[in-house]
Amino acid sequence: MSIELCTIIIVPLMLLMAVFYDLKSFRIPNRLNAVLTVLGLFTSLVYGGVGYFGYGAIGVILPFFILYFLFYVRIVGAGDIKLLCGIGSFVHLGIVKIIILSFILTACMGVLIVTVNIVSAYYTRTKQLTRIHLSIPIALATAIYLCVG
């Protein structure tokens, strides 16, 4: 079994669980993020050695530094950043592509939500959607990255 195979098996399963928890309670459990990160670092060490472990560590650290300001102003939740850190432990520097793609997908979801709110406000008096579960665009961006590269 190679690191690519581990990534293709472990990451999507963990992302499905993260999306489930996020949809259920607007939270991504710390245990899930910790397990994802530890598994990513462990597989990097086992299949690539110390050098590959270093790339995994960089993949863990990058999302924190890139997204800290957005967390500070309460745009992104801590669980979302920790989820991206866990993914980064598997995809290493590819996490930058995933972050960019996830924000593009989030913007698309935002436009869709605004459109749905406008249409529903015109026809009915239903509750407006105001929050986005960021785990969904993160999962989609990761799936695209794993399939396309």
Rosetta constraint file for C-alpha pairs under 8 A:
AtomPair CA 1 CA 5 HARMONIC 6.27 0.50
AtomPair CA 1 CA 6 HARMONIC 7.11 0.50
AtomPair CA 2 CA 6 HARMONIC 6.34 0.50
AtomPair CA 2 CA 47 HARMONIC 6.55 0.50
AtomPair CA 3 CA 7 HARMONIC 6.04 0.50
AtomPair CA 3 CA 43 HARMONIC 6.18 0.50
AtomPair CA 3 CA 44 HARMONIC 6.82 0.50
AtomPair CA 3 CA 47 HARMONIC 6.03 0.50
AtomPair CA 3 CA 48 HARMONIC 7.97 0.50
AtomPair CA 4 CA 8 HARMONIC 6.17 0.50
AtomPair CA 5 CA 9 HARMONIC 6.20 0.50
AtomPair CA 6 CA 10 HARMONIC 5.73 0.50
AtomPair CA 6 CA 11 HARMONIC 7.89 0.50
AtomPair CA 6 CA 43 HARMONIC 7.51 0.50
AtomPair CA 7 CA 11 HARMONIC 5.49 0.50
AtomPair CA 7 CA 40 HARMONIC 7.88 0.50
AtomPair CA 7 CA 90 HARMONIC 6.15 0.50
AtomPair CA 7 CA 91 HARMONIC 7.77 0.50
AtomPair CA 8 CA 12 HARMONIC 6.65 0.50
AtomPair CA 8 CA 146 HARMONIC 7.15 0.50
AtomPair CA 9 CA 13 HARMONIC 6.69 0.50
AtomPair CA 10 CA 14 HARMONIC 6.18 0.50
AtomPair CA 11 CA 15 HARMONIC 6.01 0.50
AtomPair CA 11 CA 36 HARMONIC 7.47 0.50
AtomPair CA 11 CA 87 HARMONIC 6.87 0.50
AtomPair CA 11 CA 90 HARMONIC 7.89 0.50
AtomPair CA 12 CA 16 HARMONIC 6.11 0.50
AtomPair CA 12 CA 139 HARMONIC 7.64 0.50
AtomPair CA 12 CA 143 HARMONIC 7.39 0.50
AtomPair CA 13 CA 17 HARMONIC 6.47 0.50
AtomPair CA 14 CA 18 HARMONIC 6.18 0.50
AtomPair CA 14 CA 32 HARMONIC 7.29 0.50
AtomPair CA 14 CA 36 HARMONIC 6.93 0.50
AtomPair CA 15 CA 19 HARMONIC 6.09 0.50
AtomPair CA 15 CA 135 HARMONIC 7.75 0.50
AtomPair CA 15 CA 139 HARMONIC 5.91 0.50
AtomPair CA 16 CA 20 HARMONIC 6.15 0.50
AtomPair CA 16 CA 139 HARMONIC 7.67 0.50
AtomPair CA 17 CA 21 HARMONIC 6.23 0.50
AtomPair CA 18 CA 22 HARMONIC 5.99 0.50
AtomPair CA 18 CA 28 HARMONIC 5.65 0.50
AtomPair CA 18 CA 29 HARMONIC 7.64 0.50
AtomPair CA 18 CA 32 HARMONIC 7.36 0.50
AtomPair CA 18 CA 135 HARMONIC 6.77 0.50
AtomPair CA 19 CA 23 HARMONIC 5.99 0.50
AtomPair CA 19 CA 28 HARMONIC 7.83 0.50
AtomPair CA 19 CA 135 HARMONIC 5.43 0.50
AtomPair CA 19 CA 136 HARMONIC 6.11 0.50
AtomPair CA 19 CA 139 HARMONIC 7.66 0.50
AtomPair CA 20 CA 24 HARMONIC 6.11 0.50
AtomPair CA 21 CA 25 HARMONIC 5.98 0.50
AtomPair CA 21 CA 26 HARMONIC 7.03 0.50
AtomPair CA 21 CA 27 HARMONIC 6.22 0.50
AtomPair CA 21 CA 28 HARMONIC 5.77 0.50
AtomPair CA 21 CA 29 HARMONIC 7.45 0.50
AtomPair CA 22 CA 26 HARMONIC 4.34 0.50
AtomPair CA 22 CA 27 HARMONIC 4.81 0.50
AtomPair CA 22 CA 28 HARMONIC 5.47 0.50
AtomPair CA 22 CA 133 HARMONIC 6.53 0.50
AtomPair CA 22 CA 135 HARMONIC 6.78 0.50
AtomPair CA 23 CA 27 HARMONIC 7.98 0.50
AtomPair CA 23 CA 133 HARMONIC 6.79 0.50
AtomPair CA 26 CA 133 HARMONIC 6.97 0.50
AtomPair CA 27 CA 79 HARMONIC 6.67 0.50
AtomPair CA 28 CA 32 HARMONIC 7.34 0.50
AtomPair CA 28 CA 33 HARMONIC 7.56 0.50
AtomPair CA 28 CA 79 HARMONIC 5.26 0.50
AtomPair CA 28 CA 80 HARMONIC 7.26 0.50
AtomPair CA 28 CA 83 HARMONIC 7.84 0.50
AtomPair CA 29 CA 33 HARMONIC 6.62 0.50
AtomPair CA 29 CA 79 HARMONIC 7.17 0.50
AtomPair CA 30 CA 34 HARMONIC 5.96 0.50
AtomPair CA 30 CA 79 HARMONIC 7.09 0.50
AtomPair CA 30 CA 82 HARMONIC 7.87 0.50
AtomPair CA 31 CA 35 HARMONIC 6.02 0.50
AtomPair CA 32 CA 36 HARMONIC 6.19 0.50
AtomPair CA 33 CA 37 HARMONIC 6.15 0.50
AtomPair CA 33 CA 79 HARMONIC 7.69 0.50
AtomPair CA 33 CA 82 HARMONIC 5.98 0.50
AtomPair CA 33 CA 83 HARMONIC 5.42 0.50
AtomPair CA 33 CA 86 HARMONIC 5.90 0.50
AtomPair CA 34 CA 38 HARMONIC 6.05 0.50
AtomPair CA 34 CA 86 HARMONIC 7.16 0.50
AtomPair CA 35 CA 39 HARMONIC 5.96 0.50
AtomPair CA 36 CA 40 HARMONIC 6.13 0.50
AtomPair CA 36 CA 83 HARMONIC 7.92 0.50
AtomPair CA 36 CA 86 HARMONIC 5.05 0.50
AtomPair CA 36 CA 87 HARMONIC 7.14 0.50
AtomPair CA 36 CA 89 HARMONIC 7.98 0.50
AtomPair CA 37 CA 41 HARMONIC 6.21 0.50
AtomPair CA 37 CA 60 HARMONIC 7.46 0.50
AtomPair CA 37 CA 85 HARMONIC 6.77 0.50
AtomPair CA 37 CA 86 HARMONIC 3.95 0.50
AtomPair CA 37 CA 87 HARMONIC 7.05 0.50
AtomPair CA 37 CA 88 HARMONIC 7.92 0.50
AtomPair CA 37 CA 89 HARMONIC 5.68 0.50
AtomPair CA 37 CA 90 HARMONIC 7.92 0.50
AtomPair CA 38 CA 42 HARMONIC 5.91 0.50
AtomPair CA 38 CA 86 HARMONIC 7.73 0.50
AtomPair CA 38 CA 89 HARMONIC 7.90 0.50
AtomPair CA 39 CA 43 HARMONIC 6.02 0.50
AtomPair CA 40 CA 44 HARMONIC 6.12 0.50
AtomPair CA 40 CA 56 HARMONIC 7.07 0.50
AtomPair CA 40 CA 86 HARMONIC 6.91 0.50
AtomPair CA 40 CA 87 HARMONIC 7.52 0.50
AtomPair CA 40 CA 88 HARMONIC 7.95 0.50
AtomPair CA 40 CA 89 HARMONIC 4.65 0.50
AtomPair CA 40 CA 90 HARMONIC 4.67 0.50
AtomPair CA 41 CA 45 HARMONIC 6.17 0.50
AtomPair CA 41 CA 53 HARMONIC 6.03 0.50
AtomPair CA 41 CA 56 HARMONIC 5.67 0.50
AtomPair CA 41 CA 57 HARMONIC 6.99 0.50
AtomPair CA 41 CA 89 HARMONIC 5.52 0.50
AtomPair CA 41 CA 90 HARMONIC 7.08 0.50
AtomPair CA 42 CA 46 HARMONIC 6.08 0.50
AtomPair CA 42 CA 53 HARMONIC 7.74 0.50
AtomPair CA 43 CA 47 HARMONIC 5.80 0.50
AtomPair CA 43 CA 48 HARMONIC 7.77 0.50
AtomPair CA 43 CA 90 HARMONIC 7.86 0.50
AtomPair CA 44 CA 48 HARMONIC 5.36 0.50
AtomPair CA 44 CA 49 HARMONIC 6.79 0.50
AtomPair CA 44 CA 52 HARMONIC 5.48 0.50
AtomPair CA 44 CA 53 HARMONIC 4.96 0.50
AtomPair CA 44 CA 56 HARMONIC 6.32 0.50
AtomPair CA 44 CA 89 HARMONIC 7.76 0.50
AtomPair CA 44 CA 90 HARMONIC 7.15 0.50
AtomPair CA 45 CA 49 HARMONIC 4.61 0.50
AtomPair CA 45 CA 50 HARMONIC 5.74 0.50
AtomPair CA 45 CA 51 HARMONIC 7.96 0.50
AtomPair CA 45 CA 52 HARMONIC 6.25 0.50
AtomPair CA 45 CA 53 HARMONIC 4.78 0.50
AtomPair CA 48 CA 52 HARMONIC 4.84 0.50
AtomPair CA 48 CA 53 HARMONIC 6.98 0.50
AtomPair CA 49 CA 53 HARMONIC 6.25 0.50
AtomPair CA 50 CA 54 HARMONIC 6.33 0.50
AtomPair CA 51 CA 55 HARMONIC 6.69 0.50
AtomPair CA 52 CA 56 HARMONIC 6.33 0.50
AtomPair CA 53 CA 57 HARMONIC 6.19 0.50
AtomPair CA 54 CA 58 HARMONIC 6.24 0.50
AtomPair CA 55 CA 59 HARMONIC 6.18 0.50
AtomPair CA 55 CA 89 HARMONIC 7.84 0.50
AtomPair CA 55 CA 92 HARMONIC 5.42 0.50
AtomPair CA 55 CA 93 HARMONIC 7.16 0.50
AtomPair CA 56 CA 60 HARMONIC 6.33 0.50
AtomPair CA 56 CA 88 HARMONIC 6.66 0.50
AtomPair CA 56 CA 89 HARMONIC 4.34 0.50
AtomPair CA 56 CA 90 HARMONIC 6.31 0.50
AtomPair CA 56 CA 91 HARMONIC 7.37 0.50
AtomPair CA 56 CA 92 HARMONIC 4.99 0.50
AtomPair CA 57 CA 61 HARMONIC 6.26 0.50
AtomPair CA 57 CA 89 HARMONIC 6.28 0.50
AtomPair CA 57 CA 92 HARMONIC 7.64 0.50
AtomPair CA 58 CA 62 HARMONIC 5.95 0.50
AtomPair CA 58 CA 88 HARMONIC 7.78 0.50
AtomPair CA 58 CA 89 HARMONIC 7.72 0.50
AtomPair CA 58 CA 92 HARMONIC 6.53 0.50
AtomPair CA 58 CA 93 HARMONIC 7.20 0.50
AtomPair CA 59 CA 63 HARMONIC 7.27 0.50
AtomPair CA 59 CA 85 HARMONIC 6.56 0.50
AtomPair CA 59 CA 87 HARMONIC 7.79 0.50
AtomPair CA 59 CA 88 HARMONIC 4.04 0.50
AtomPair CA 59 CA 89 HARMONIC 5.12 0.50
AtomPair CA 59 CA 90 HARMONIC 7.54 0.50
AtomPair CA 59 CA 91 HARMONIC 6.90 0.50
AtomPair CA 59 CA 92 HARMONIC 4.14 0.50
AtomPair CA 59 CA 93 HARMONIC 5.54 0.50
AtomPair CA 59 CA 94 HARMONIC 7.76 0.50
AtomPair CA 59 CA 95 HARMONIC 6.32 0.50
AtomPair CA 60 CA 64 HARMONIC 7.51 0.50
AtomPair CA 60 CA 84 HARMONIC 7.67 0.50
AtomPair CA 60 CA 85 HARMONIC 4.24 0.50
AtomPair CA 60 CA 86 HARMONIC 6.32 0.50
AtomPair CA 60 CA 87 HARMONIC 7.70 0.50
AtomPair CA 60 CA 88 HARMONIC 5.06 0.50
AtomPair CA 60 CA 89 HARMONIC 5.21 0.50
AtomPair CA 60 CA 92 HARMONIC 7.55 0.50
AtomPair CA 61 CA 65 HARMONIC 6.61 0.50
AtomPair CA 61 CA 85 HARMONIC 6.69 0.50
AtomPair CA 62 CA 66 HARMONIC 6.01 0.50
AtomPair CA 62 CA 85 HARMONIC 7.48 0.50
AtomPair CA 62 CA 88 HARMONIC 7.88 0.50
AtomPair CA 62 CA 95 HARMONIC 7.79 0.50
AtomPair CA 62 CA 96 HARMONIC 7.78 0.50
AtomPair CA 63 CA 67 HARMONIC 5.78 0.50
AtomPair CA 63 CA 68 HARMONIC 7.94 0.50
AtomPair CA 63 CA 81 HARMONIC 6.33 0.50
AtomPair CA 63 CA 84 HARMONIC 6.19 0.50
AtomPair CA 63 CA 85 HARMONIC 5.74 0.50
AtomPair CA 63 CA 88 HARMONIC 7.61 0.50
AtomPair CA 63 CA 95 HARMONIC 7.39 0.50
AtomPair CA 63 CA 96 HARMONIC 7.65 0.50
AtomPair CA 63 CA 99 HARMONIC 7.75 0.50
AtomPair CA 64 CA 68 HARMONIC 5.55 0.50
AtomPair CA 64 CA 81 HARMONIC 6.32 0.50
AtomPair CA 64 CA 82 HARMONIC 7.72 0.50
AtomPair CA 64 CA 85 HARMONIC 7.08 0.50
AtomPair CA 67 CA 71 HARMONIC 6.36 0.50
AtomPair CA 67 CA 76 HARMONIC 7.67 0.50
AtomPair CA 67 CA 81 HARMONIC 6.97 0.50
AtomPair CA 68 CA 72 HARMONIC 6.10 0.50
AtomPair CA 69 CA 73 HARMONIC 6.36 0.50
AtomPair CA 70 CA 74 HARMONIC 6.15 0.50
AtomPair CA 70 CA 75 HARMONIC 5.18 0.50
AtomPair CA 70 CA 76 HARMONIC 5.55 0.50
AtomPair CA 71 CA 75 HARMONIC 5.74 0.50
AtomPair CA 71 CA 76 HARMONIC 4.80 0.50
AtomPair CA 71 CA 77 HARMONIC 5.84 0.50
AtomPair CA 71 CA 78 HARMONIC 6.59 0.50
AtomPair CA 76 CA 80 HARMONIC 6.68 0.50
AtomPair CA 76 CA 81 HARMONIC 7.36 0.50
AtomPair CA 76 CA 134 HARMONIC 7.86 0.50
AtomPair CA 77 CA 81 HARMONIC 6.64 0.50
AtomPair CA 78 CA 82 HARMONIC 6.15 0.50
AtomPair CA 79 CA 83 HARMONIC 6.00 0.50
AtomPair CA 80 CA 84 HARMONIC 6.28 0.50
AtomPair CA 80 CA 134 HARMONIC 6.72 0.50
AtomPair CA 80 CA 135 HARMONIC 6.53 0.50
AtomPair CA 81 CA 85 HARMONIC 6.19 0.50
AtomPair CA 82 CA 86 HARMONIC 6.23 0.50
AtomPair CA 83 CA 87 HARMONIC 6.30 0.50
AtomPair CA 84 CA 88 HARMONIC 5.96 0.50
AtomPair CA 84 CA 95 HARMONIC 7.36 0.50
AtomPair CA 84 CA 99 HARMONIC 7.75 0.50
AtomPair CA 84 CA 138 HARMONIC 7.68 0.50
AtomPair CA 85 CA 89 HARMONIC 6.38 0.50
AtomPair CA 86 CA 90 HARMONIC 7.20 0.50
AtomPair CA 87 CA 91 HARMONIC 6.32 0.50
AtomPair CA 87 CA 95 HARMONIC 7.11 0.50
AtomPair CA 88 CA 92 HARMONIC 4.95 0.50
AtomPair CA 88 CA 93 HARMONIC 7.11 0.50
AtomPair CA 88 CA 94 HARMONIC 7.24 0.50
AtomPair CA 88 CA 95 HARMONIC 5.10 0.50
AtomPair CA 91 CA 95 HARMONIC 6.08 0.50
AtomPair CA 94 CA 98 HARMONIC 6.53 0.50
AtomPair CA 95 CA 99 HARMONIC 6.06 0.50
AtomPair CA 96 CA 100 HARMONIC 6.29 0.50
AtomPair CA 97 CA 101 HARMONIC 6.04 0.50
AtomPair CA 97 CA 145 HARMONIC 7.65 0.50
AtomPair CA 98 CA 102 HARMONIC 5.85 0.50
AtomPair CA 98 CA 138 HARMONIC 7.22 0.50
AtomPair CA 98 CA 141 HARMONIC 5.49 0.50
AtomPair CA 98 CA 142 HARMONIC 5.84 0.50
AtomPair CA 98 CA 145 HARMONIC 6.63 0.50
AtomPair CA 99 CA 103 HARMONIC 6.30 0.50
AtomPair CA 99 CA 138 HARMONIC 7.44 0.50
AtomPair CA 99 CA 141 HARMONIC 7.75 0.50
AtomPair CA 100 CA 104 HARMONIC 6.38 0.50
AtomPair CA 101 CA 105 HARMONIC 6.18 0.50
AtomPair CA 101 CA 141 HARMONIC 5.52 0.50
AtomPair CA 102 CA 106 HARMONIC 6.00 0.50
AtomPair CA 102 CA 137 HARMONIC 5.00 0.50
AtomPair CA 102 CA 138 HARMONIC 4.99 0.50
AtomPair CA 102 CA 140 HARMONIC 7.34 0.50
AtomPair CA 102 CA 141 HARMONIC 5.09 0.50
AtomPair CA 103 CA 107 HARMONIC 6.15 0.50
AtomPair CA 103 CA 137 HARMONIC 7.42 0.50
AtomPair CA 104 CA 108 HARMONIC 6.40 0.50
AtomPair CA 105 CA 109 HARMONIC 6.19 0.50
AtomPair CA 105 CA 137 HARMONIC 5.53 0.50
AtomPair CA 105 CA 141 HARMONIC 7.44 0.50
AtomPair CA 106 CA 110 HARMONIC 6.11 0.50
AtomPair CA 106 CA 132 HARMONIC 7.81 0.50
AtomPair CA 106 CA 134 HARMONIC 7.07 0.50
AtomPair CA 106 CA 137 HARMONIC 5.77 0.50
AtomPair CA 107 CA 111 HARMONIC 6.33 0.50
AtomPair CA 108 CA 112 HARMONIC 6.27 0.50
AtomPair CA 109 CA 113 HARMONIC 6.05 0.50
AtomPair CA 109 CA 132 HARMONIC 7.78 0.50
AtomPair CA 110 CA 114 HARMONIC 6.15 0.50
AtomPair CA 110 CA 132 HARMONIC 7.55 0.50
AtomPair CA 111 CA 115 HARMONIC 6.15 0.50
AtomPair CA 112 CA 116 HARMONIC 6.16 0.50
AtomPair CA 113 CA 117 HARMONIC 6.07 0.50
AtomPair CA 113 CA 129 HARMONIC 6.65 0.50
AtomPair CA 113 CA 130 HARMONIC 7.86 0.50
AtomPair CA 114 CA 118 HARMONIC 6.17 0.50
AtomPair CA 115 CA 119 HARMONIC 6.22 0.50
AtomPair CA 116 CA 120 HARMONIC 5.93 0.50
AtomPair CA 117 CA 121 HARMONIC 5.87 0.50
AtomPair CA 117 CA 128 HARMONIC 5.71 0.50
AtomPair CA 117 CA 129 HARMONIC 6.67 0.50
AtomPair CA 118 CA 122 HARMONIC 6.19 0.50
AtomPair CA 119 CA 123 HARMONIC 6.40 0.50
AtomPair CA 120 CA 124 HARMONIC 5.44 0.50
AtomPair CA 120 CA 125 HARMONIC 7.05 0.50
AtomPair CA 120 CA 126 HARMONIC 6.63 0.50
AtomPair CA 121 CA 125 HARMONIC 5.65 0.50
AtomPair CA 121 CA 126 HARMONIC 6.82 0.50
AtomPair CA 121 CA 128 HARMONIC 7.90 0.50
AtomPair CA 133 CA 137 HARMONIC 7.94 0.50
AtomPair CA 134 CA 138 HARMONIC 6.27 0.50
AtomPair CA 135 CA 139 HARMONIC 5.95 0.50
AtomPair CA 136 CA 140 HARMONIC 6.21 0.50
AtomPair CA 137 CA 141 HARMONIC 5.87 0.50
AtomPair CA 138 CA 142 HARMONIC 6.06 0.50
AtomPair CA 139 CA 143 HARMONIC 6.11 0.50
AtomPair CA 140 CA 144 HARMONIC 6.18 0.50
AtomPair CA 141 CA 145 HARMONIC 6.10 0.50
AtomPair CA 142 CA 146 HARMONIC 6.02 0.50
AtomPair CA 143 CA 147 HARMONIC 6.11 0.50
AtomPair CA 144 CA 148 HARMONIC 5.78 0.50
AtomPair CA 144 CA 149 HARMONIC 7.37 0.50
AtomPair CA 145 CA 149 HARMONIC 4.64 0.50
